[in-house]
Amino acid sequence: MKKTFIVITSLLLLAACEQTVDTNDWPAHDEKLVVTGYLHLEHDSIFTYARVNRTLPLGEKFDLRKAMVNDAELRVENGNRSFPINWVQGFYPYDFDFNYSAVVARGDDDDFVLTVKQGGKIATAEIHAKTAPTRFTDLRVERSSSGYEMYDVSYSMPAPGADTDLRCLIEYWTSDFGSWYEMYTLELPSQPNRPGGILQGTFQLWAYARPGSKPRIRYTLIARNRAYQDYINSRWDWSGGDSPFDPPQKNPAFNVTGDGIGFFWYEIVGEPVEIVY
C-alpha cells in the first residue's frame, strides 16, 4: 500500500511539472548548415564525401526535401592546393548518405580545411590527418593445436595517438575465383590497453587451404579518427540505441564552426601485407 501511494504521488508531481510551451515562446530560428563529411585516404588517392543539409524551425514539421542542401559550394584546402567537392545526384534524397563527393590525388600535406558556402552562410572545419602506423612491426602466425585450419596470431606495433583507433581487415586468397575474400575485421584494443606506447595482442583466425598447401592470407590496417569511429558505430548499430548526440559516451564535439554544425573526419587505409609462412 505504501509503495502504491509513493507511485501515485510521483505521478501527480510529474503531472504538476508538465508545462505546455507556446510556439511564440520558442527562440528565433537561427538556420545552420549541418555538415557531415570525411576523407578516405587510400594509396595515392583521397576519396572525399560530405552531406549537407540545414536546420529547420522547431514549429515546422520536418521535411527532408527542405532540409537537404544541394546547391552549396564545398572546397577543401590542402597545403598549397585546393579542390572542390561536387554535388552528386545519385545520393539524394537519402539522409544517411552523402550528396557531395570527389576523388583527387593525394598530396604530401596532412592538414585539410573544409569550407561550405550556401546562401551567404559559411561553415568551416579543420583536421590534421596525422600519419598513423598502418603496419605491424612484429607478426607471428602459428598453427593452433585446436584445429587443422586454425592459426594463432600475435602482433605488436607502436600505438597510434589517443584520438585514433585501428582496425585490421583479414582476407584470404581463393584460387577458385582468383581474388581476395574478406574473412572478418578485427577491432584492435582501445587506447587504455596500450601500455608503454605499444599496441599488442593475440587473436585466432580460420584460414582455408587445400590439403598439403599453405593458405594465402593478408591484412590491411585502417586508422580512423576516434570520433568518426564512434559516429559510424552509432549510425549502424541499431541494437545499441546510441546516437552521436547522446551523452556521455557518444557525444563528440562538433568540429564544424561558423554558420554550421557537424563533423569532418578522416580514415587512413594502409597497404595490404601478405602473411608469409
N, C-alpha and C positions, 0 to 999 in steps of 0.2 A: 504493500500500500504506500509506503514511504517512497519507494522508487518511482511508482506511478505519479505521485504528487510532484516529485522533482522533474520528471519528464514534462508534465503538463505546464509547470511553472516556466521551464526553459522555453517551451514553445510560445507561451504568452509573451515572454521577454523578447524573443526574436521577432514576433509579430509586431510588438510595440516599436522595435527598432527599424522596421521596414519603412522606407520613405520613397515616394514616387517623385522622380526628378522630372521637372518640366523641361521640354526641349529648349525653351527660351533661356534656361539656366546653364545650358552646355556652353563651354568656351567656344570662341570663334574658331572655325576650322582653318588651320594653317597647313595648306597642302604641302606634302613632302613627296619627293621621289623615293620609291622603295627599290633598292638595288641589291641583287644577289648575283655575284659573279665569281669566277675563279679562273686561274691559269693552270693548264695541264702541260707541264714541261716534260717532253719525252724525246730522246735522241737529240736531233738538231732542230726540232720544231717546237712551237708554242701553240697549243690549242686553247683559245680563249672563248669563254661562254659567259653570258650575262642575261639576267631577266630584269626588266624594268617595268614597274607599274607605279601607281600613285595612291596616296591615302584618300579616302572619301569621308565626307562629313558623317558624324555619328547619327544624325537624324535621317540619313539617306540609306535606303536598302542597298546592300552591296550588289554590285553588278560588275562581273568580271570584264565585260566589254568596255565599261567606263574606266575600270581600274588599270587595264593594260595600257602601256605607253609604247607605241610602235613608231613614233616619229622623233625619237631622241637622237642626239648626236653623241656617240661614245668614242673616246680616244684614249689610248694608253701611251704614256711617255716612258721610254725605257732607255736610259742613258742619253746619248745624243741622237736618238731616233724616236719616231712616234708612228703609230699605226691605228687605223680606225677599226671599230667593231661594228659590223653592219647588221641591219635587221634581217632576220631570216624568216621567211613566211611559213616554213614548214612547222615551226613550233607553236605558233599562235592557234587557238587561244588557251592552251592548257597551262594553268597557273603553276604546275610543278615542273615545267620545262623551261628552256631558255628561248628568248625571242631575238637574241643577238649572238653572233659568233664570228670568229675569224681564225685563220691559221696563218702564222708567219714564221719566218726563220728565227731561230734562237740566237740571241746576241751574247756578248760577254758580260753585260751588266746585270746584276741581280735585283736592282731597285726598279719598281714599277709604280706608276701613278695613273690611276683611272679617273677620267673626268667624264661626267654625264651632264649634258645640257639639254634642256627642253623648256619651252615657254618662258624664257627669262630666268629659269631656275638652274643652278649649278651645284652638282654634288661631286665630291671627290673622295678618293681613298688611296692610301699608300701602303705597300707591303714590300718587305725585303725577303725575297725567296732565297734565303741563305743556303749555300751548298751543304747538304747533309750527306753523311756516309751512306752509300747505296750498294755496298758490297761487304760481305762477311770477310774479316781478316783471317778467321780460322773456322773451318768447317770439317767435321768428321762424320762419316757415314759408315755404320757397321750393320751387318745383317743381324736382326734380332733373333734371340733364341725362342721367341714366342711363335714364330711362323716363318715359312719359306719366303713369303713376299713382303715381310715386314722389316723395316730398317729403322735403327736408332740413329738420330741425328743430333749432334751437339754443335753449337755455333757460338761465336764470340766476335765482337767488334766494338769500336768506340761508340759511345752513346751519343745520339743527337741532342740538340738543345731541349730545354724543358717544354718548349711550345711545339715540339714536333713528335709525331707518332710514326712508327714504322709498321708496315705490313709486308708479308712475304708471300708472293704468288708462286705456287708449286705447279709445275707442268711435267708431263712425261710424253715421250715421242712414240707415236703409233706408226709402225711401218706399214700397216694395212692401208692407212689413209695418207701417209706421207706428211703428217702435220703434228704439231704440238697440241696436247689435250690438257685442259686445266683440271687439276686434281682438287685442289682447295686453296684457300687463302688463310694464312696464319697471321693473327694479330700478335705482334711482339709485345713484351711486357711494358707496362706504363712506367713513367719516369721514376716513381718512388722505388721501383725494384731494380735500379741500376747502380749498385754500389761501386765506388771507385771510378766512376765515369766509364764503366764497361757494361755493355749490353750483352748478356749471355744467357743461354738456356738450352733446353733439350726438347725434342718432340719426336714422335714416331710417325712414320709415313708408310703407306702401302704403295708399292711400285710394281706395275705389271711387267712381266718379262717372259719371253718364251723359254721353255726348258733348255738349259745349257747356255743361255745368253744372259748378259747383264742389262738391266734397264737403263734407258737414257732419261735422265731427269735434269731439269734446270730450274733455277729460281730467279725471281726478279724482285728486288726490294723497291718499295714505294714509300717515299717520305711525304707525309701530309701535315699541313698546319693543323694543330690540335683543335682549334675552334671549328675548322672546316670538317674535321672528322666527327665532332660532336653533332654538327648540323646534319651531316649525311645520315648518321645513325638515327637521329630523332625523326628524320623525314621518312625513313623506310622501315623502321621498326615499330609498326603499329601496336604490337603486343605490349610494348613498354609504356605507351601512353605519354611519353615525354615529348617535349617540344623545345626548340632552342630558346623559346621565350619563357619557359617555366623555370623559376628559381628553385633551388640554387644550383643544381647540377648542370643544367643545360641552358645557361644564360650568358653566352659570350658577349662581350661588349661590342657594339657596332663600331666598325672602323670606317664607315661611310659618313662623311660630315658635310657641312654646308647646308644646302637645301634638300638634303636626302638623308635617309637612314638605311642601314643594311650591312651586308657583309661582302668582303672581297678577299679571297683566299687563294692558296696555291697547293699543288702537289707535284713532286718530282719523281719521275719513273727512272730507275736505274737500268743499266744494260743487263739483259739476260745472261746468266752464268750457268754453264752446264756442269753438273757434278760428274767428275771423272773418277771411276773406281780403280 
